[in-house]
Amino acid sequence: MCEEKENIMSYEKIETIEELKRLSGTQEGLDCFIALAGGAARSSKHIYHDSNGFNVLNEIDGSYDDMTEEQLVNDSFLGEALKKGCLYKY
């Protein structure tokens, strides 16, 4: 899914679920992306986290996903990106 290339190295990598929760748990939420094809393509997301879980806006089509932490980590593309080191903060 992801190999680091120079065009994404200037962005902050999100490395843990705890870091994702901290960054997305603000009133503004988090603008981030999943690096695809080594950073040649991106899947942009806006993530908001609260006590109910995660709310994810998929910016490519405007769709929303609501999920628990367990669903995000184990059953989603976001969880896979996090595990593979492909999730970055804008």
Protein Blocks (a to p, Z undefined) as FASTA:
>chain_A
ZZcdfklmmpccdfbfklmmmmmmpmnlpaddddeehhpaccdddddddfkbccdddfkn
opacdddfklmmmmcfklmmmmnopaccZZ
